[in-house]
Amino acid sequence: MGRSTHRSTVLPAAPPTCAPWLGVPWALLILAAACSSSGSGSTRARTGDDAGSVTAAAAVVDIELRPMGRASLDEYSWRRGPGREAFARALAAEKKGDMRGVEREAGAALAADPGHLEAAWLVAVARANLGELGGVLEPLHVACTGDWAKWGERSLVLPALAAFRDTPAGQGWVRAADEHRAALAAALADSVLVVARSAPPRLPRLGDGENRVEQRAELYAVAMGGSRWLRLTRTGGAVVGAVAASGRPLVAYAAYREVVRGSGSTAVRDLKIGVVDLSTGRTGREVELRDVHEVTLGWAVRGAEPTLVARVVPARLAAAASPPRTYAIDWRQGQKRGTDLPPPRDGLRVRALSAERRRLPVAGVTADWDDAGTASALRIDKSKKVVAPGGAMIDGHSMVWSPDGARLAFATAAEDPCGDGAARDVSVYVVDAASGRARVVNKGTGVPSPSWLDANRLAFVDGDGVRVVDAGSGKELSRLRGGGGVVTAALGESRACAEGSAGTAGAGDGSAGAGDAEAGDGDGEAGDGEWDDEDDAAVGGGATDAGTTTAPP
């Protein structure tokens, strides 16, 4: 992206009729800036008679618009990077209220790892608290463009940064906010959604009682224009899957940290459901479900607005289990309520140590599906064309129509997901709905879970990463890899190899929770309810992620 179109402009001191913008919502900041600049269109300092009417003047700094997000998934793993020791010392200083220590140690972490977003934020806030306002802009820029939804909006209202916002650089920062928002929205509009692990997971061997799960995964949007990774969730690595609303800029996710076993049954102890508004990157208020055996999450449309619906099967940990119930999830208010909407069929099914996309039945397609959701052939209802992928079985839960309805994508099911060699092979097909012509666009292993970006681009899982191809030619457009693996829909989506195999230990790096915990912010703000793995206290309050859970308008 090029430079901002802003230029240095002289702003007079705000007249008495204009209220200061400290502590008000970001929507009012622009009005306040406009109020203070009323009648000033000059690009140079006023002289002569004009100067006599100006009590104070300063040139607003031109803010460079930088690419949003990070260049790779691995750049979000700063907690395991070269700045980790200095950053730990910064957190210790933060707990003591030692702003000078925070600035020094977080600065050392940032020097060792220039992409350490948490360190950059702490440096900016510490310098503002110390009155060193000239050193705030650069680290603030690093943190906020790296994760605007977490820190960008907060930087516009945080009391600790009020004095900075009064400086020429701070006024320029406030005025550039709309351009940052527009850049983020543009990146999100042309992106592929993935669930990605920062490191290999640590999955427990299930025993009676509570069992900690470390999936080490978050939801990301990867902008196709520049392959920039934009983090959408901040759950401390607890995301297990996601499901997008059809035709709407909304995506729901599910996350949990513990499973519990008792009375011969296994359940998710603390399933949390949230929604990200992809027009802004902001997260709604999470809803928690306790002790559930199974939850199927999907979108239903009644009227103009899509509704997030969850079918909940309670845990069978006691002698008498409650019957399944269906809820509408109000992600703006963080509440659930009973609903007469039907349970979702096209959705995300979550169980203890298992998450799968479920899509059957799929409109416009007829087949003789077996109990596993597979069939040897399918018929496209509109054209009456029959598609049979050469002896392989079609995985019905992988089927998905392109947005224009002209193509159908699906994957074959592995002959033996737990076997060796060719028994584990799967293929991804794209079928022209009118002619019934089928093209193989990929051969690999695993559960591909195809997902359309638009009418021509298709994303699917291939091994430990995601490929994006041109659906017409099969040409690869992008390959997304990194960390502990990347998928399009859900983790642990493969069918179990044996009864109870989900309880086997997963690969890990031997360090509990490495790289997933997030820092306190050094800003004294109270937490706002977003589930964040932040065990470190912030100065003046608890560990926080303020500013990220305000419901989008």
Summary of the structure (lengths in Angstrom):
residues: 553
radius of gyration: 25.6
end to end distance: 27.7
largest distance: 87.7
contacts: 1922
relative contact order: 0.12
helix: 22%
strand: 32%
